[in-house]
Amino acid sequence: MKVKNTKYGSYAFVIAGIYFLLAEFVSAVYTGLPLFEVYTQNTISALGVPGHISPIDWLMNSGFIVLGVLLIIGFHMGLSSQIKKWKAIEYALTFVTALGLFIIAVIHAGNPIHQIGALMAIVGGGVLLMTAAFALDTSKSYKIASFSLGLIAILFLVVMIIFMGNPDLEIIEAVPERISVYALILWSFLTGVYLIKNN
């Protein structure tokens, strides 16, 4: 049963990453704008604001929700058995990250609560990845990848905040935002593949 649960958890991680990227891409296509412009000048959550730039905002918001749900499922079924320490902390960080994603999906950009949700998702996710490198009984290469991706997520969140405060750079704040989020997405995908190969 343990192997079967791990298998389901690994699939959850892979599906989470793929679904999120597809939801974002399709939402971006439906804006009718050049994709380069969408990806560099519009944040991911902007695609989920009703009546803003994408007519299928619900799809992008579903991406956040699916990512949050599958993160919890993936962590519980795929990684929980490999936690060698800090189990309560890892579960708490997973919950904080998922809750942040849910907030992003239901409370849209422009609302201060949305910003809190974004911080919960990116900072919580980044710290989760970094601590997972020490808490999980995994290979050295996985630990390095997990820590590095968590650090990238947090560092580029800081870069995004700096861009937001600079009139000359504010227009491309979506670039560091996407790097932060994609670091988490890449971790989800890599974790799923790692679990599939090693179980």
N, CA and C of each residue as an Amber inpcrd file, in Angstrom:
protein
   597
   0.8360000  -1.2070000   0.0000000   0.0000000   0.0000000   0.0000000
   0.8720000   1.2600000   0.0000000   2.0130000   1.1830000   0.7170000
   2.9130000   2.3350000   0.7840000   3.4200000   2.7060000  -0.6050000
   3.8300000   1.6670000  -1.3880000   4.3350000   1.9180000  -2.7370000
   3.2320000   2.4860000  -3.6160000   2.0150000   1.9450000  -3.4740000
   0.8860000   2.4160000  -4.2720000   0.5690000   3.8740000  -3.9640000
   0.5750000   4.2350000  -2.6750000   0.3150000   5.6220000  -2.2890000
   1.3830000   6.5530000  -2.8410000   2.6390000   6.1170000  -2.7640000
   3.7420000   6.9290000  -3.2830000   3.5780000   7.1570000  -4.7790000
   3.1140000   6.1090000  -5.4700000   2.8980000   6.2060000  -6.9170000
   1.8350000   7.2570000  -7.2250000   0.7190000   7.2170000  -6.4830000
  -0.3390000   8.2040000  -6.6830000   0.1700000   9.6130000  -6.3640000
   0.9670000   9.7210000  -5.3100000   1.5290000  11.0110000  -4.9270000
   2.4360000  11.5710000  -6.0010000   3.2280000  10.6980000  -6.6040000
   4.1410000  11.1390000  -7.6700000   3.3600000  11.6590000  -8.8680000
   2.2690000  10.9760000  -9.2060000   1.4390000  11.4300000 -10.3220000
   0.7930000  12.7800000 -10.0080000   0.4090000  12.9620000  -8.7580000
  -0.2080000  14.2330000  -8.3570000   0.7550000  15.3890000  -8.5850000
   2.0270000  15.1950000  -8.2270000   3.0310000  16.2460000  -8.4170000
   3.2140000  16.5800000  -9.9000000   3.2990000  15.5540000 -10.7320000
   3.5100000  15.7730000 -12.1780000   2.3020000  16.4610000 -12.7960000
   1.1200000  15.9590000 -12.4900000  -0.1080000  16.5370000 -13.0510000
  -0.2780000  17.9860000 -12.6130000   0.0750000  18.2770000 -11.3560000
  -0.0550000  19.6500000 -10.8330000   0.7320000  20.6350000 -11.6810000
   1.9780000  20.2940000 -11.9690000   2.8240000  21.1870000 -12.7500000
   2.3360000  21.3520000 -14.1800000   1.9730000  20.2300000 -14.8080000
   1.5110000  20.2770000 -16.1970000   0.2070000  21.0570000 -16.3110000
  -0.7410000  20.7820000 -15.4210000  -2.0340000  21.4570000 -15.4970000
  -1.8750000  22.9630000 -15.3190000  -1.0490000  23.3680000 -14.3680000
  -0.8710000  24.7950000 -14.1150000  -0.3160000  25.5010000 -15.3520000
   0.7130000  24.9320000 -15.9480000   1.3310000  25.5690000 -17.1140000
   0.3770000  25.6030000 -18.3000000  -0.3990000  24.5350000 -18.4840000
  -1.3800000  24.5160000 -19.5780000  -2.4890000  25.5410000 -19.3390000
  -2.9570000  25.6260000 -18.0890000  -4.0100000  26.5980000 -17.7600000
  -3.5210000  28.0160000 -18.0290000  -2.2770000  28.2830000 -17.6570000
  -1.7130000  29.6160000 -17.8910000  -1.5780000  29.8960000 -19.3840000
  -1.0660000  28.9160000 -20.1220000  -0.8320000  29.1150000 -21.5510000
  -2.1410000  29.3620000 -22.3000000  -3.1450000  28.5320000 -22.0460000
  -4.4320000  28.6910000 -22.7350000  -5.0780000  30.0210000 -22.3590000
  -4.9940000  30.3800000 -21.0800000  -5.5400000  31.6730000 -20.6360000
  -4.8300000  32.8230000 -21.3360000  -3.5110000  32.6830000 -21.5160000
  -2.7330000  33.7190000 -22.1950000  -3.1140000  33.8160000 -23.6660000
  -3.2980000  32.6710000 -24.3180000  -3.6880000  32.6570000 -25.7350000
  -5.0180000  33.3680000 -25.9340000  -5.9490000  33.1470000 -25.0180000
  -7.2920000  33.7190000 -25.1500000  -7.3390000  35.2290000 -24.8880000
  -6.2300000  35.8010000 -24.4430000  -6.2230000  37.2630000 -24.2870000
  -6.2290000  37.9400000 -25.6540000  -5.7230000  37.2400000 -26.6740000
  -5.6230000  37.8280000 -28.0070000  -4.3960000  38.7090000 -28.1650000
  -3.6150000  38.8410000 -27.0930000  -2.3990000  39.6470000 -27.1400000
  -1.2080000  38.7750000 -27.5230000  -0.1150000  39.3840000 -28.0120000
   1.0950000  38.6000000 -28.2780000   1.5500000  37.9020000 -26.9890000
   1.9080000  36.6430000 -27.0990000   2.2700000  35.8820000 -25.9050000
   3.4680000  36.4810000 -25.1720000   4.4120000  37.0380000 -25.9320000
   5.5750000  37.6590000 -25.2840000   5.1210000  38.7930000 -24.3780000
   4.1610000  39.5630000 -24.8600000   3.6480000  40.6780000 -24.0610000
   2.9150000  40.1640000 -22.8250000   2.1150000  39.1330000 -23.0120000
   1.3680000  38.5880000 -21.8770000   2.3230000  38.0820000 -20.7990000
   3.3360000  37.3320000 -21.2120000   4.2350000  36.6910000 -20.2490000
   5.2250000  37.6520000 -19.5970000   5.5120000  38.7600000 -20.2520000
   6.4900000  39.6910000 -19.6680000   5.8500000  40.8880000 -18.9840000
   4.6100000  41.2350000 -19.3810000   4.0030000  42.4600000 -18.8600000
   2.7310000  42.2300000 -18.0470000   2.3130000  40.9920000 -17.9220000
   1.1190000  40.6800000 -17.1450000   1.4250000  39.5230000 -16.1970000
   1.1770000  39.7320000 -14.9260000   1.4560000  38.6850000 -13.9550000
   0.5260000  37.4910000 -14.1820000   0.8870000  36.3700000 -13.5890000
   0.0610000  35.1710000 -13.7400000  -1.3310000  35.4240000 -13.1830000
  -1.3970000  36.0250000 -11.9850000  -2.7060000  36.2450000 -11.3760000
  -3.5540000  37.2290000 -12.1530000  -2.9340000  38.0710000 -12.9900000
  -3.7170000  38.9970000 -13.8160000  -4.6010000  38.2290000 -14.7940000
  -4.1450000  37.0360000 -15.1760000  -4.9300000  36.2050000 -16.0800000
  -6.1850000  35.6530000 -15.4130000  -6.2130000  35.7140000 -14.0820000
  -7.3550000  35.1940000 -13.3500000  -8.3150000  36.2510000 -12.8550000
  -8.0570000  37.5040000 -13.1830000  -8.9530000  38.5880000 -12.7490000
 -10.1510000  38.6560000 -13.6850000 -11.3560000  38.4760000 -13.1780000
 -12.5510000  38.5130000 -14.0390000 -12.6750000  39.8230000 -14.8070000
 -12.9090000  39.7160000 -16.1110000 -13.1110000  40.9020000 -16.9300000
 -11.8440000  41.6970000 -17.1920000 -10.6790000  41.1160000 -16.9090000
  -9.4300000  41.8580000 -17.1190000  -8.8700000  41.5570000 -18.5060000
  -7.8600000  40.7370000 -18.6190000  -7.2710000  40.5270000 -19.9390000
  -7.6390000  39.1870000 -20.5760000  -8.0420000  38.2120000 -19.7630000
  -8.4140000  36.9130000 -20.3280000  -9.8980000  36.6280000 -20.0890000
 -10.6240000  36.2640000 -21.1430000 -12.0540000  35.9730000 -20.9840000
 -12.3230000  34.6390000 -20.2840000 -11.2710000  33.8320000 -20.1290000
 -11.4380000  32.5550000 -19.4280000 -10.6260000  32.5850000 -18.1290000
 -10.8640000  33.6360000 -17.3510000 -10.1420000  33.8130000 -16.0870000
 -10.3100000  32.6120000 -15.1580000 -11.4710000  31.9440000 -15.2540000
 -11.7510000  30.7840000 -14.4020000 -10.7190000  29.6820000 -14.6040000
 -10.1770000  29.5710000 -15.8140000  -9.2060000  28.5110000 -16.0940000
  -7.9080000  28.7500000 -15.3330000  -7.4410000  30.0020000 -15.3430000
  -6.2190000  30.3090000 -14.6050000  -6.4230000  30.1040000 -13.1090000
  -7.5850000  30.5220000 -12.6200000  -7.8650000  30.3380000 -11.1930000
  -7.9540000  28.8580000 -10.8270000  -8.4590000  28.0570000 -11.7640000
  -8.5020000  26.6110000 -11.5050000  -7.0850000  26.0530000 -11.4150000
  -6.1540000  26.6720000 -12.1470000  -4.7630000  26.2350000 -12.0830000
  -4.1820000  26.3920000 -10.6910000  -4.4880000  27.5180000 -10.0420000
  -4.0200000  27.7390000  -8.6670000  -4.6420000  26.7250000  -7.7100000
  -5.9520000  26.4830000  -7.8810000  -6.6460000  25.5640000  -6.9790000
  -6.1400000  24.1300000  -7.1600000  -6.0250000  23.6910000  -8.4170000
  -5.5410000  22.3370000  -8.6860000  -4.1220000  22.1660000  -8.1560000
  -3.2890000  23.1700000  -8.3490000  -1.9160000  23.1010000  -7.8440000
  -1.9080000  22.9400000  -6.3310000  -2.7490000  23.7180000  -5.6420000
  -2.8060000  23.6220000  -4.1850000  -3.2980000  22.2740000  -3.6980000
  -4.3720000  21.7780000  -4.3130000  -4.9380000  20.4780000  -3.9210000
  -3.9430000  19.3500000  -4.1810000  -3.3500000  19.3380000  -5.3650000
  -2.4260000  18.2570000  -5.7120000  -1.1130000  18.3600000  -4.9430000
  -0.7390000  19.5670000  -4.5180000   0.4410000  19.7150000  -3.6750000
   0.2290000  18.9810000  -2.3490000  -0.9460000  19.1780000  -1.7640000
  -1.2560000  18.5070000  -0.5010000  -1.3120000  16.9920000  -0.6990000
  -2.0050000  16.5530000  -1.7530000  -2.1090000  15.1130000  -2.0270000
  -0.7330000  14.5170000  -2.3070000   0.0270000  15.2030000  -3.1530000
   1.3470000  14.7120000  -3.5100000   2.2700000  14.6070000  -2.3130000
   2.2360000  15.6360000  -1.4740000   3.1210000  15.6290000  -0.3060000
   2.7180000  14.5270000   0.6650000   1.4150000  14.4030000   0.9230000
   0.9460000  13.4040000   1.8860000   1.1780000  11.9810000   1.3920000
   0.8590000  11.7310000   0.1300000   0.9540000  10.3670000  -0.3870000
   2.3360000  10.0290000  -0.9340000   3.0420000  11.0470000  -1.4250000
   4.3250000  10.7710000  -2.0660000   5.5520000  11.0050000  -1.2110000
   5.4990000  12.0030000  -0.3470000   6.7070000  12.3780000   0.3920000
   6.6480000  12.1450000   1.8950000   5.4740000  12.0160000   2.4670000
   5.3610000  11.9280000   3.9260000   6.1640000  10.7660000   4.5050000
   6.2170000   9.6660000   3.7660000   6.9490000   8.4980000   4.2690000
   8.4630000   8.6990000   4.2280000   8.9110000   9.7400000   3.5250000
  10.3460000   9.9820000   3.4090000  10.8340000  11.1260000   4.3040000
   9.9150000  11.6710000   5.1050000  10.3160000  12.7310000   6.0220000
  11.0480000  12.1160000   7.2120000  12.2900000  12.5210000   7.4080000
  13.0650000  11.9610000   8.5200000  13.1090000  12.8940000   9.7210000
  12.7450000  14.1770000   9.5210000  12.6720000  15.1260000  10.6280000
  11.8160000  16.3100000  10.2010000  11.4050000  17.0950000  11.1860000
  10.6180000  18.3120000  10.9510000   9.2800000  18.0140000  10.2720000
   8.6700000  16.8790000  10.5760000   7.4420000  16.4790000   9.8860000
   6.3310000  17.5160000  10.0490000   6.1420000  17.9900000  11.2790000
   5.0800000  18.9690000  11.5240000   5.3400000  20.2570000  10.7510000
   6.6060000  20.6620000  10.6910000   6.9730000  21.8820000   9.9690000
   6.7060000  21.7220000   8.4750000   7.0750000  20.5780000   7.9270000
   6.8700000  20.3400000   6.4950000   5.3840000  20.3300000   6.1360000
   4.5830000  19.7110000   6.9860000   3.1460000  19.7040000   6.7280000
   2.5680000  21.1200000   6.8430000   3.0420000  21.8690000   7.8320000
   2.5490000  23.2380000   8.0190000   2.8980000  24.1050000   6.8100000
   4.1080000  23.9700000   6.3050000   4.5310000  24.7530000   5.1410000
   3.7470000  24.3570000   3.8860000   3.4560000  23.0800000   3.7650000
   2.6370000  22.6170000   2.6350000   1.2460000  23.2330000   2.7080000
   0.6740000  23.2470000   3.9010000  -0.6600000  23.8190000   4.0900000
  -0.6560000  25.3240000   3.8060000   0.3540000  26.0330000   4.3010000
   0.4510000  27.4780000   4.0830000   0.5600000  27.7830000   2.5860000
   1.3960000  27.0200000   1.8940000   1.5690000  27.2160000   0.4520000
   0.2640000  26.9810000  -0.2940000  -0.4110000  25.8790000   0.0250000
  -1.6760000  25.5510000  -0.6390000  -2.7490000  26.5870000  -0.3250000
  -2.8170000  27.0200000   0.9300000  -3.7990000  28.0340000   1.3110000
  -3.5440000  29.3340000   0.5570000  -2.2820000  29.6950000   0.3950000
  -1.9410000  30.8840000  -0.3760000  -2.4260000  30.7750000  -1.8090000
  -2.2850000  29.5850000  -2.4030000  -2.7560000  29.3660000  -3.7710000
  -4.2740000  29.4840000  -3.8580000  -4.9640000  28.9650000  -2.8560000
  -6.4340000  29.0710000  -2.8430000  -6.8670000  30.5370000  -2.7440000
  -6.1670000  31.3000000  -1.9030000  -6.4940000  32.7280000  -1.7450000
  -6.2880000  33.4740000  -3.0630000  -5.1830000  33.1810000  -3.7520000
  -4.9120000  33.8150000  -5.0420000  -6.0520000  33.5570000  -6.0210000
  -6.6010000  32.3290000  -5.9730000  -7.6360000  31.9390000  -6.9250000
  -8.9750000  32.6140000  -6.6760000  -9.2980000  32.8920000  -5.4170000
 -10.6460000  33.4110000  -5.1080000 -10.6670000  34.9030000  -4.7660000
  -9.5170000  35.4510000  -4.3860000  -9.4320000  36.8890000  -4.1050000
  -8.4140000  37.4750000  -5.0820000  -8.8620000  38.3150000  -5.9670000
  -8.0630000  38.6540000  -7.1380000  -7.1010000  39.8270000  -6.9220000
  -6.1830000  39.9570000  -7.8740000  -5.1500000  40.9930000  -7.8290000
  -5.7760000  42.3640000  -7.6240000  -5.1200000  43.1860000  -6.8040000
  -5.6340000  44.5060000  -6.4610000  -6.1600000  44.5500000  -5.0520000
  -6.4730000  43.3780000  -4.4970000  -6.9250000  43.2680000  -3.1150000
  -5.7320000  42.9190000  -2.2330000  -5.5410000  43.6260000  -1.1180000
  -4.3930000  43.3320000  -0.2350000  -4.3410000  41.8780000   0.2270000
  -5.4980000  41.2550000   0.3800000  -5.5210000  39.8520000   0.8060000
  -4.9210000  38.9550000  -0.2770000  -5.1180000  39.3510000  -1.5310000
  -4.5100000  38.6060000  -2.6350000  -2.9900000  38.6260000  -2.5040000
  -2.4510000  39.7850000  -2.1520000  -1.0020000  39.9050000  -1.9820000
  -0.5000000  39.0320000  -0.8380000  -1.2940000  38.9450000   0.2210000
  -0.9350000  38.0670000   1.3370000  -0.9040000  36.6160000   0.8610000
  -1.9100000  36.2520000   0.0650000  -1.9550000  34.9010000  -0.4840000
  -0.7440000  34.5990000  -1.3480000  -0.3330000  35.5720000  -2.1620000
   0.8320000  35.3880000  -3.0230000   2.1020000  35.1850000  -2.1940000
   2.2390000  35.9600000  -1.1230000   3.3940000  35.7940000  -0.2330000
   3.3720000  34.4270000   0.4350000   2.1930000  34.0030000   0.8680000
   2.0760000  32.6830000   1.4910000   2.4950000  31.5850000   0.5190000
   2.0460000  31.7170000  -0.7280000   2.3330000  30.6780000  -1.7220000
   3.8120000  30.6500000  -2.1010000   4.3870000  31.8180000  -2.3710000
   5.7660000  31.8460000  -2.8620000   6.7800000  31.7000000  -1.7270000
   6.6010000  32.4700000  -0.6440000   7.5420000  32.3410000   0.4780000
   7.3560000  30.9900000   1.1610000   6.0860000  30.6230000   1.4050000
   5.8310000  29.3210000   2.0180000   6.3740000  28.1940000   1.1690000
   6.1340000  28.2990000  -0.1480000   6.6440000  27.2760000  -1.0540000
   8.1570000  27.2500000  -1.0990000   8.7650000  28.4250000  -1.1500000
  10.2220000  28.4950000  -1.1920000  10.8610000  27.8900000   0.0500000
  10.3270000  28.2340000   1.2080000  10.8590000  27.6830000   2.4640000
  10.5940000  26.1840000   2.5330000   9.4350000  25.7480000   2.0350000
   9.1300000  24.3150000   1.9970000  10.1850000  23.5580000   1.1990000
  10.5160000  24.0870000   0.0330000  11.5130000  23.4250000  -0.8230000
  12.8880000  23.4050000  -0.1680000  13.2480000  24.5140000   0.4650000
  14.5690000  24.5970000   1.0870000  14.6820000  23.6640000   2.2940000
  13.6480000  23.6270000   3.1170000  13.6970000  22.7490000   4.2980000
  13.5440000  21.2790000   3.9030000  12.8210000  21.0370000   2.8050000
  12.6620000  19.6570000   2.3340000  14.0070000  19.0410000   1.9870000
  14.9430000  19.8830000   1.5780000  16.2750000  19.3920000   1.2400000
  16.9560000  18.7400000   2.4460000  16.5770000  19.1560000   3.6460000
  17.1640000  18.6010000   4.8660000  16.2250000  17.6190000   5.5720000
  14.9280000  17.7910000   5.3420000  13.9530000  16.9740000   6.0760000
  13.6710000  15.6330000   5.4190000  13.8610000  15.5420000   4.1070000
  13.5040000  14.3230000   3.3850000  14.6960000  13.3900000   3.2060000
  14.4010000  12.1050000   3.2410000  15.4180000  11.0870000   3.0180000
  15.4800000  10.7880000   1.5190000  16.1740000  11.6540000   0.7990000
  16.2470000  11.5480000  -0.6550000  17.7070000  11.6100000  -1.1020000
  17.9290000  11.5380000  -2.4020000  19.2890000  11.5800000  -2.9390000
  19.9020000  12.9670000  -2.7790000  21.2080000  13.0240000  -2.8550000
  21.9190000  14.2940000  -2.7250000  21.5490000  15.2540000  -3.8550000
  21.4110000  14.7230000  -5.0580000  21.0750000  15.5800000  -6.2100000
  19.6850000  16.1860000  -6.0470000  18.7450000  15.3990000  -5.5030000
  17.3960000  15.9280000  -5.2680000  17.4410000  17.0220000  -4.2050000
  18.2110000  16.8090000  -3.1610000  18.3230000  17.8010000  -2.0890000
  18.8600000  19.1270000  -2.6290000  19.8910000  19.0390000  -3.4530000
  20.4900000  20.2490000  -4.0340000  19.4730000  20.9700000  -4.9190000
  18.7620000  20.1960000  -5.7390000  17.7600000  20.7970000  -6.6350000
  16.6460000  21.4490000  -5.8280000  16.1660000  20.7750000  -4.7930000
  15.0710000  21.2980000  -3.9850000  15.4770000  22.5930000  -3.2870000
  16.6530000  22.5890000  -2.6770000  17.1150000  23.7970000  -1.9840000
  17.3100000  24.9480000  -2.9700000  17.9260000  24.6610000  -4.1020000
  18.2140000  25.7020000  -5.1000000  16.9350000  26.3240000  -5.6460000
  15.9470000  25.4940000  -5.9520000  14.6900000  26.0050000  -6.4960000
  13.9330000  26.8290000  -5.4590000  13.9910000  26.4100000  -4.1960000
  13.3540000  27.1920000  -3.1350000  14.0070000  28.5500000  -2.9770000
  15.3280000  28.5600000  -3.0500000  16.0740000  29.8200000  -2.9280000
  15.7640000  30.7410000  -4.1130000  15.7000000  30.1770000  -5.3040000
  15.3670000  30.9650000  -6.5000000  13.9830000  31.5890000  -6.3570000
  13.0210000  30.8190000  -5.8670000  11.6550000  31.3210000  -5.7070000
  11.6310000  32.5580000  -4.8110000  12.3350000  32.4880000  -3.7010000
  12.3200000  33.6050000  -2.7530000  13.1260000  34.7950000  -3.2720000
  14.2830000  34.5320000  -3.8530000  15.1180000  35.6220000  -4.3680000
  14.4090000  36.4140000  -5.4580000  13.7340000  35.7190000  -6.3570000
  13.0650000  36.4300000  -7.4490000  11.7690000  37.0860000  -6.9990000
  11.2230000  36.6290000  -5.8880000  10.1030000  37.3700000  -5.2950000
  10.6040000  38.7290000  -4.8130000  11.7910000  38.7420000  -4.2190000
  12.4050000  40.0000000  -3.7750000  12.6740000  40.9070000  -4.9720000
  13.1600000  40.3070000  -6.0620000  13.4170000  41.0790000  -7.2830000
  12.1090000  41.6830000  -7.7980000  11.0360000  40.9100000  -7.7650000
   9.7470000  41.4170000  -8.2270000   9.2930000  42.6070000  -7.3890000
   9.4690000  42.5100000  -6.0810000   9.0800000  43.6090000  -5.1890000
   9.9000000  44.8600000  -5.5020000  11.1770000  44.6790000  -5.8030000
  12.0340000  45.8150000  -6.1850000  11.5390000  46.4310000  -7.4910000
  11.1840000  45.5800000  -8.4450000  10.6700000  46.0650000  -9.7320000
   9.3830000  46.8630000  -9.5280000   8.5210000  46.3890000  -8.6140000
   7.2470000  47.0650000  -8.3780000   7.4480000  48.4800000  -7.8490000
   8.5740000  48.7270000  -7.1980000   8.8450000  50.0470000  -6.6440000
   9.6240000  50.9520000  -7.5670000   9.9040000  50.4680000  -8.7790000
  10.6720000  51.2390000  -9.7440000   9.8300000  51.4830000 -11.0000000
   9.4650000  52.7280000 -11.2850000   8.6110000  53.0330000 -12.4520000
   9.1740000  52.5180000 -13.7700000  10.4960000  52.4380000 -13.8800000
  11.1100000  51.9800000 -15.1230000  11.0530000  50.4640000 -15.2930000
  10.9200000  49.7530000 -14.1870000  10.9420000  48.2880000 -14.2280000
   9.5890000  47.6520000 -13.9380000   8.6710000  48.4540000 -13.4350000
   7.3780000  47.9280000 -13.0030000   6.6280000  47.1970000 -14.1130000
   6.8320000  47.6600000 -15.3550000   6.0990000  47.0800000 -16.4760000
   6.4820000  45.6140000 -16.7050000   7.6840000  45.2210000 -16.2650000
   8.1030000  43.8280000 -16.4810000   8.2180000  43.0600000 -15.1620000
   7.4450000  43.4660000 -14.1540000   7.4780000  42.7540000 -12.8720000
   7.0080000  41.3140000 -13.0220000   6.2820000  41.0280000 -14.1130000
   5.7950000  39.6670000 -14.3390000   6.9390000  38.6840000 -14.5890000
   8.0860000  39.1830000 -15.0380000   9.2150000  38.2890000 -15.3500000
   9.7600000  37.6320000 -14.0790000  10.1910000  38.4040000 -13.0730000
  10.6650000  37.7490000 -11.8490000   9.5530000  36.9810000 -11.1340000
   8.3040000  37.4580000 -11.2620000   7.1880000  36.7260000 -10.6400000
   7.0900000  35.3290000 -11.2310000   7.1940000  35.2420000 -12.5460000
   7.0850000  33.9390000 -13.1910000   8.2660000  33.0450000 -12.8400000
   9.4420000  33.6150000 -12.7230000  10.6000000  32.8030000 -12.3380000
  10.3790000  32.2110000 -10.9490000   9.8340000  33.0090000 -10.0360000
   9.5330000  32.5180000  -8.6900000   8.5450000  31.3640000  -8.7310000
   7.4550000  31.5680000  -9.4460000   6.4050000  30.5440000  -9.5090000
   6.8840000  29.3130000 -10.2720000   7.5930000  29.5270000 -11.3660000
   8.0570000  28.3910000 -12.1700000   9.0740000  27.5410000 -11.4130000
   9.7980000  28.1490000 -10.4860000  10.7210000  27.3690000  -9.6530000
   9.9290000  26.3490000  -8.8300000   8.7790000  26.7690000  -8.3110000
   7.9140000  25.8680000  -7.5390000   7.2880000  24.8090000  -8.4500000
   6.8810000  25.2360000  -9.6500000   6.2820000  24.3040000 -10.6050000
   7.3040000  23.2510000 -11.0370000   8.5210000  23.7020000 -11.3050000
   9.5860000  22.7760000 -11.7100000   9.8660000  21.7720000 -10.6000000
   9.8650000  22.2550000  -9.3490000  10.0750000  21.3450000  -8.2120000
   8.9800000  20.2930000  -8.1620000   7.7440000  20.6950000  -8.3780000
   6.6260000  19.7630000  -8.3540000   6.8200000  18.6760000  -9.4090000
   7.1880000  19.0870000 -10.5940000   7.3900000  18.1350000 -11.6830000
   8.5780000  17.2090000 -11.3950000   9.6910000  17.8060000 -10.9740000
  10.8940000  17.0090000 -10.6860000  10.6540000  16.0360000  -9.5430000
   9.8910000  16.4770000  -8.5340000   9.5930000  15.6030000  -7.3990000
   8.7720000  14.4080000  -7.8580000   7.7820000  14.6680000  -8.7120000
   6.9780000  13.5730000  -9.2410000   7.8220000  12.5720000 -10.0190000
   8.6850000  13.0750000 -10.8790000   9.5550000  12.2050000 -11.6820000
  10.5120000  11.4310000 -10.7790000  11.0610000  12.1120000  -9.7700000
  11.9780000  11.4630000  -8.8200000  11.2930000  10.3030000  -8.1120000
  10.0580000  10.5300000  -7.6550000   9.3170000   9.4890000  -6.9460000
   8.9680000   8.3250000  -7.8660000   8.6270000   8.6240000  -9.1200000
   8.3000000   7.5690000 -10.0690000   9.5230000   6.6820000 -10.3280000
  10.6820000   7.3060000 -10.4630000  11.9080000   6.5690000 -10.7710000
  12.4210000   5.7750000  -9.5810000  12.1140000   6.2090000  -8.3870000
  12.7110000   5.5820000  -7.2050000  11.7390000   4.7570000  -6.3720000
  10.5480000   4.4930000  -6.8960000   9.5860000   3.6660000  -6.1700000
   8.9080000   2.6670000  -7.1190000
